[in-house]
Amino acid sequence: MTAVPSPLRLSPAECTCFRVRSAARRVTQIYSRHLAPTGLRISQFSLLGHVIARGPLSISELSDRLATDRTTLTRNLRPLLASGVIERAAAGDKRRHELVATLAGRALFKRALPMWAAAEQEVRDAMGTKLTADLHVALDRSMEKLAPL
């Protein structure tokens, strides 16, 4: 069994958060380059895709599905709402609104999908089949283990 280093002996170069964020930035750059013609960032593409696939849904429901806080989600939704690709629709209760993709949003997502697929393929080609599969398993297990308290 491997010994866990003492917290006092860890160096910032061994920081898990830094490594995960660095890898995420590299991957994000690839998706950003591919999605640039659409004007969508990868976070916006993902939000739009979730609303199309699961909508209509409330901000709270979307926040739970994406494991993100409502404030961050609201900030990331703002440009999609402003551009008219997602809109708020009244639910049964007038105090509650749900997010729905507009026809323009569906068309934009359909146009962006092949660009996203090219980015996904580039990342998978760079990492190879085994590393990609291992990474997906590690990330899924990490999300299970790091569930909010």
C-alpha positions in Angstrom: 0.0 0.0 0.0 1.3 3.4 -0.9 1.9 6.0 1.9 -0.1 9.2 1.6 2.3 12.2 1.9 2.0 14.3 4.9 0.1 17.5 4.1 3.1 19.5 5.1 5.3 17.7 2.5 2.9 18.2 -0.4 4.0 20.8 -2.9 1.6 23.0 -5.0 2.8 21.1 -8.1 1.0 18.1 -6.7 -2.3 20.0 -6.3 -5.2 17.9 -7.6 -7.4 20.9 -8.2 -4.6 22.6 -10.3 -4.1 19.5 -12.4 -7.8 19.0 -13.1 -8.3 22.7 -14.0 -5.2 22.7 -16.2 -6.5 19.7 -18.1 -9.9 21.2 -18.4 -8.4 24.4 -19.8 -6.6 22.4 -22.5 -9.7 20.5 -23.5 -11.8 23.6 -23.4 -9.4 25.3 -25.9 -10.0 22.5 -28.4 -13.8 22.7 -28.1 -13.6 26.5 -28.3 -11.6 26.4 -31.5 -14.1 24.1 -33.1 -17.2 25.9 -31.9 -16.0 29.4 -32.7 -18.0 29.7 -35.9 -21.2 29.3 -33.9 -20.4 31.9 -31.3 -21.0 29.3 -28.6 -18.6 28.5 -25.8 -18.5 24.8 -24.8 -20.4 25.6 -21.6 -23.1 27.3 -23.6 -23.3 24.4 -26.0 -23.7 22.0 -23.1 -26.4 24.1 -21.4 -28.3 24.4 -24.7 -28.0 20.6 -25.3 -29.3 19.8 -21.8 -32.3 22.2 -22.2 -33.1 20.6 -25.6 -32.7 17.1 -24.3 -34.4 17.5 -20.9 -36.5 20.7 -21.2 -38.6 22.3 -20.2 -36.9 22.4 -16.8 -36.4 24.9 -14.0 -33.0 26.5 -13.2 -32.9 24.4 -10.0 -33.5 21.2 -11.9 -30.8 22.1 -14.5 -28.4 23.2 -11.7 -28.9 19.8 -10.0 -28.3 17.9 -13.2 -25.1 19.8 -14.0 -23.8 19.8 -10.4 -23.3 23.5 -10.5 -24.6 26.3 -8.3 -27.5 28.4 -9.4 -25.5 31.7 -9.5 -22.9 30.2 -11.9 -25.7 28.6 -14.0 -27.6 31.9 -14.2 -24.5 33.8 -15.3 -23.8 31.1 -18.0 -27.5 31.2 -19.1 -27.6 35.0 -19.5 -26.1 35.1 -23.0 -28.3 32.3 -24.2 -31.4 34.1 -22.9 -30.2 37.4 -24.3 -29.6 35.9 -27.8 -33.0 34.2 -27.8 -31.8 30.6 -28.1 -33.3 29.8 -24.7 -36.3 31.4 -23.1 -38.1 31.3 -19.9 -41.6 30.0 -20.1 -44.2 30.1 -17.4 -44.9 26.8 -15.8 -48.2 25.8 -14.1 -47.4 28.0 -11.2 -47.0 31.6 -12.3 -44.2 32.1 -9.9 -42.2 29.3 -11.5 -40.5 29.6 -14.9 -38.9 26.8 -16.9 -36.2 27.0 -19.5 -37.0 25.9 -23.1 -35.0 26.0 -26.3 -36.4 28.2 -29.0 -36.5 27.2 -32.7 -33.4 29.4 -33.2 -31.7 27.6 -30.3 -32.5 24.2 -31.8 -31.2 25.3 -35.2 -28.0 26.6 -33.6 -27.4 23.4 -31.7 -28.0 21.4 -34.8 -25.4 23.5 -36.7 -22.9 23.3 -33.8 -23.3 19.5 -33.2 -20.8 18.4 -36.0 -18.3 21.0 -34.8 -18.6 19.6 -31.2 -18.2 16.1 -32.6 -15.0 17.1 -34.4 -13.7 18.6 -31.1 -14.7 15.4 -29.2 -12.9 13.3 -31.8 -9.8 15.4 -31.7 -9.6 15.0 -27.9 -10.2 11.2 -28.1 -7.6 10.9 -30.9 -5.0 12.8 -28.9 -5.6 10.7 -25.7 -6.3 7.4 -27.3 -9.1 4.9 -26.6 -7.8 3.5 -23.3 -6.9 6.9 -21.7 -10.2 8.3 -22.8 -12.1 5.4 -21.2 -10.0 5.5 -18.1 -10.5 9.3 -17.7 -14.3 8.9 -18.1 -14.4 6.2 -15.4 -12.1 8.3 -13.1 -14.2 11.4 -13.5 -17.4 9.5 -12.9 -16.0 7.9 -9.8 -14.6 11.2 -8.6 -18.1 12.8 -8.9 -19.6 10.0 -6.9 -16.9 10.3 -4.2 -16.9 14.1 -4.1 -20.7 14.4 -3.8 -21.7 17.6 -2.0 -21.9 17.4 1.8 
